[in-house]
Amino acid sequence: MLATLSAIILPILIVCALGFAWGRMGHSLEPRLVTALVTTIGTPSLVADTLTSLTVDSSVLGRTLLVAVAVFAGFALLGLIVCKTMKLPLHSYLPSLIFPNTGNMGLPLVLFAFGNSGLALGIVFFVVSITLQFTVGIGIASGSADPRRLLKMPLIYAVVLSLLFVATGWPVPRWLSNTLHLLGGLTIPLMLIALGVSLSQLRVRSLGRATILSVVRLAGGFLVSYAVARAFDLEGAALGVVVLQSTMPVAVFNYLFAELYRREPEEVAGLVVVSTVLSFATLPLLILFVL
């Protein structure tokens, strides 16, 4: 079991640590540039490559999609209760309690824990997460929601076109599948390196509050996701993927949006750092639970 845990967790820690060391040594890696590359090129390619080579039952994919939507509704309710109880402004803190790091950390974890079939399910969860974050999440942070933002997301077009190929049974041209595989391959390592660099640059403010909210993010994510997944009769890899993705730390995107809209970015940065450190500490137990 120790070898299994090491094979899942250590690659993530090592690559993230390389990014952290890179940032600490003063080398440049512009977070917004990396985010743009991952969002517009890497992730759509990874999604298309994975979805067009699916080996997962479509009914399981469909249930995972429904569970993901229900889970995020649960996160929103929990976040509202916590923010109201602690008298925290919603525009600054609520997105961090709703949106976990399903990309930088979640996708590598489900890949190493459950293989390509787990990655496919993890991508379904990630697509729901990132779609909601770029609409509802930005709406909360900015104070105005605009569904038209979806039209500017290459990820949405990648999903639609991929599902078209899957539904019709059309073969993906070899040159296209090779290109998608090549571009998609850069996504997960780049996500982890960018996460490490971001952690090296962020500073913790209000440690006590950051710790409390980080525990809410991780423990709440676990409890809500497990309850919802069991209610939908998910089991095996599908259950494990939903729980893993839901129990991730605060997504770095929350900090980027807080910085963009001046919503107490220092506080959100503290949540990202503390929740990520706590997540690394609890990962062995979480992996043992889902395997």
C-alpha positions in Angstrom: 0.0 0.0 0.0 2.9 2.3 0.7 4.2 1.8 -2.8 0.7 2.6 -4.2 0.4 5.8 -2.2 3.9 6.9 -3.2 3.2 6.3 -6.9 0.1 8.5 -6.7 1.3 11.3 -4.4 5.0 11.7 -4.9 4.9 12.7 -8.6 2.5 15.5 -7.7 4.6 16.7 -4.8 7.8 16.5 -6.7 6.6 18.4 -9.8 4.9 21.0 -7.5 8.1 21.3 -5.5 10.1 22.0 -8.6 7.7 24.8 -9.4 8.0 26.1 -5.8 11.8 26.0 -6.0 11.8 27.7 -9.4 9.8 30.6 -7.9 11.9 30.8 -4.8 15.1 31.1 -6.9 13.7 34.2 -8.5 13.1 32.7 -12.0 10.2 34.2 -13.9 7.0 32.3 -14.7 4.2 34.7 -15.3 1.1 33.1 -13.7 -1.3 34.8 -16.1 0.6 33.6 -19.1 0.6 30.0 -17.9 -3.1 30.3 -17.0 -3.8 31.6 -20.5 -1.8 28.7 -22.1 -3.4 26.1 -20.0 -6.9 27.5 -20.4 -6.9 28.2 -24.1 -4.6 25.5 -25.5 -3.6 22.8 -23.0 -6.9 22.0 -21.2 -9.1 22.0 -24.3 -6.6 19.6 -26.0 -6.5 17.3 -22.9 -10.3 17.3 -22.7 -10.7 16.5 -26.4 -8.0 13.8 -26.4 -9.5 12.1 -23.4 -13.2 12.3 -24.4 -12.6 11.1 -27.9 -10.8 8.0 -26.6 -13.3 7.1 -23.9 -13.4 3.7 -22.3 -16.0 4.6 -19.7 -19.7 3.7 -19.7 -21.6 6.7 -20.9 -24.2 6.2 -18.2 -21.5 6.5 -15.5 -20.3 9.7 -17.2 -23.9 11.1 -17.2 -24.3 10.3 -13.5 -20.9 11.9 -12.7 -22.1 15.0 -14.5 -25.3 15.2 -12.4 -23.4 14.5 -9.2 -20.9 17.3 -10.0 -23.7 19.8 -10.4 -25.4 18.7 -7.2 -22.1 18.8 -5.3 -21.4 22.4 -6.3 -24.9 23.3 -5.2 -24.0 21.8 -1.9 -20.7 23.7 -1.7 -22.6 26.9 -2.4 -25.1 26.3 0.4 -22.3 25.4 2.8 -20.3 28.4 1.8 -23.2 30.8 2.3 -23.9 29.4 5.8 -20.2 29.7 6.8 -19.8 33.3 5.3 -23.0 34.5 7.0 -22.1 32.9 10.3 -18.6 34.4 10.3 -19.9 37.7 8.8 -17.5 37.5 5.8 -18.2 39.3 2.5 -19.5 36.9 0.0 -17.6 38.4 -3.0 -14.3 37.8 -1.4 -14.7 34.4 0.4 -17.6 32.5 -1.1 -15.8 31.5 -4.4 -13.0 30.0 -2.4 -15.4 27.7 -0.5 -17.2 26.7 -3.6 -14.4 26.0 -6.1 -11.7 23.5 -5.3 -8.5 23.0 -7.3 -9.9 20.3 -9.7 -7.3 21.1 -12.4 -3.8 21.6 -11.0 -4.2 19.0 -8.3 -7.4 17.1 -9.0 -6.6 15.9 -12.5 -3.2 14.5 -11.7 -4.5 12.7 -8.7 -7.4 11.0 -10.5 -5.1 10.0 -13.3 -2.5 8.4 -11.0 -5.2 6.8 -8.8 -7.6 5.5 -11.4 -5.8 5.6 -14.8 -7.3 7.0 -18.0 -10.8 5.9 -17.1 -10.6 7.9 -13.9 -9.1 10.8 -15.8 -12.2 10.8 -18.1 -14.5 11.0 -15.1 -12.3 13.6 -13.5 -12.4 15.8 -16.6 -16.3 15.7 -16.5 -16.1 17.0 -12.9 -13.4 19.6 -13.9 -15.5 20.8 -16.9 -18.5 21.5 -14.6 -16.2 23.2 -12.1 -14.4 25.4 -14.5 -17.6 26.3 -16.4 -19.3 27.4 -13.1 -16.1 29.2 -11.9 -15.9 31.3 -15.1 -19.6 32.2 -14.9 -20.9 32.0 -11.3 -17.5 32.4 -9.7 -16.6 35.5 -11.7 -20.1 36.8 -11.2 -19.8 36.6 -7.4 -16.3 38.2 -7.4 -17.2 41.0 -9.9 -20.7 41.6 -8.8 -22.3 40.9 -12.2 -22.8 37.5 -13.9 -22.6 37.2 -17.7 -23.3 33.8 -19.2 -21.8 35.0 -22.5 -18.4 34.4 -21.0 -18.9 30.8 -21.9 -18.7 31.7 -25.6 -15.1 32.9 -25.0 -14.0 29.6 -23.4 -12.2 27.2 -25.9 -13.0 24.4 -23.4 -16.7 24.5 -24.2 -16.1 24.1 -27.9 -13.7 21.3 -27.2 -16.3 19.5 -25.2 -19.1 20.0 -27.7 -16.9 18.8 -30.7 -15.6 15.8 -28.8 -19.1 14.7 -27.8 -20.1 15.1 -31.4 -17.4 12.6 -32.5 -18.3 10.3 -29.7 -22.1 10.4 -30.4 -21.7 9.9 -34.2 -18.9 7.4 -34.0 -16.8 9.3 -36.4 -13.1 8.4 -36.3 -10.8 11.2 -35.2 -8.1 11.7 -37.9 -4.8 10.4 -36.8 -3.0 13.7 -37.3 -5.6 15.4 -35.1 -5.5 12.8 -32.3 -1.7 13.0 -32.2 -1.8 16.8 -32.1 -4.4 16.7 -29.2 -2.3 14.1 -27.4 0.8 16.2 -27.8 -0.7 19.4 -26.6 -2.8 17.8 -23.9 0.4 16.2 -22.5 1.8 19.5 -21.5 -1.2 20.5 -19.4 -0.9 18.5 -16.2 2.9 19.1 -15.7 2.4 22.8 -16.5 -0.5 23.0 -14.0 1.6 21.5 -11.2 4.6 23.7 -11.9 2.4 26.8 -12.1 0.8 25.7 -8.7 4.3 25.4 -7.1 5.4 28.8 -8.5 2.1 30.4 -7.3 2.6 29.0 -3.8 6.1 30.4 -3.7 4.8 33.9 -4.4 1.7 34.0 -2.2 1.7 35.1 1.4 -0.6 34.0 4.3 -2.6 36.7 6.0 -5.0 36.1 9.0 -3.6 32.6 9.6 -6.4 31.6 12.1 -9.2 32.5 9.7 -7.4 31.0 6.7 -7.0 27.7 8.7 -10.7 27.6 9.7 -11.9 28.2 6.2 -9.4 25.8 4.7 -10.7 23.0 7.0 -14.2 23.9 5.9 -13.1 23.7 2.2 -11.5 20.3 2.7 -13.8 18.6 5.3 -16.9 20.1 3.8 -15.8 19.1 0.3 -15.4 15.5 1.5 -18.7 15.2 3.4 -20.8 16.9 0.8 -19.4 15.0 -2.1 -19.6 11.6 -0.4 -23.2 12.2 0.7 -24.3 13.3 -2.8 -22.3 10.6 -4.6 -23.9 7.9 -2.4 -27.3 9.3 -2.9 -26.8 8.9 -6.7 -25.5 5.3 -6.1 -22.0 6.1 -7.4 -19.4 3.5 -6.5 -15.9 2.4 -7.3 -13.8 4.7 -9.4 -16.7 7.1 -10.1 -17.2 7.6 -6.3 -13.5 7.9 -5.7 -13.1 10.5 -8.5 -15.9 12.7 -7.2 -14.6 12.6 -3.6 -11.0 13.3 -4.7 -12.0 16.2 -6.9 -14.3 17.7 -4.2 -11.7 17.5 -1.4 -9.1 19.5 -3.2 -7.8 22.8 -1.8 -8.9 26.3 -2.8 -8.3 26.8 -6.6 -5.7 29.4 -7.6 -8.2 30.9 -10.0 -10.0 32.2 -6.9 -6.9 34.3 -6.1 -6.6 35.5 -9.7 -10.2 36.7 -9.8 -9.8 38.3 -6.3 -6.8 40.2 -7.5 -8.5 41.2 -10.7 -11.6 42.6 -9.0 -9.8 43.8 -5.8 -11.7 41.4 -3.5 -9.2 41.1 -0.6 -6.6 39.1 -2.7 -4.2 38.8 0.3 -6.9 37.0 2.3 -7.7 34.7 -0.6 -4.0 34.0 -1.2 -3.8 32.8 2.4 -6.7 30.4 1.8 -4.9 29.0 -1.3 -1.6 28.4 0.6 -3.1 27.0 3.9 -5.6 24.8 2.2 -3.0 23.4 -0.2 -0.6 22.6 2.7 -3.4 20.9 4.7 -4.3 19.0 1.6 -0.8 17.7 1.1 -0.9 16.5 4.7 -4.2 14.7 4.4 -3.7 13.2 0.9 -2.5 9.8 2.2 -5.7 9.3 4.2 -7.9 10.5 1.4 -6.2 8.2 -1.2 -6.5 5.3 1.2 -10.2 6.0 1.6 -11.0 6.2 -2.2 -8.9 3.2 -3.3 
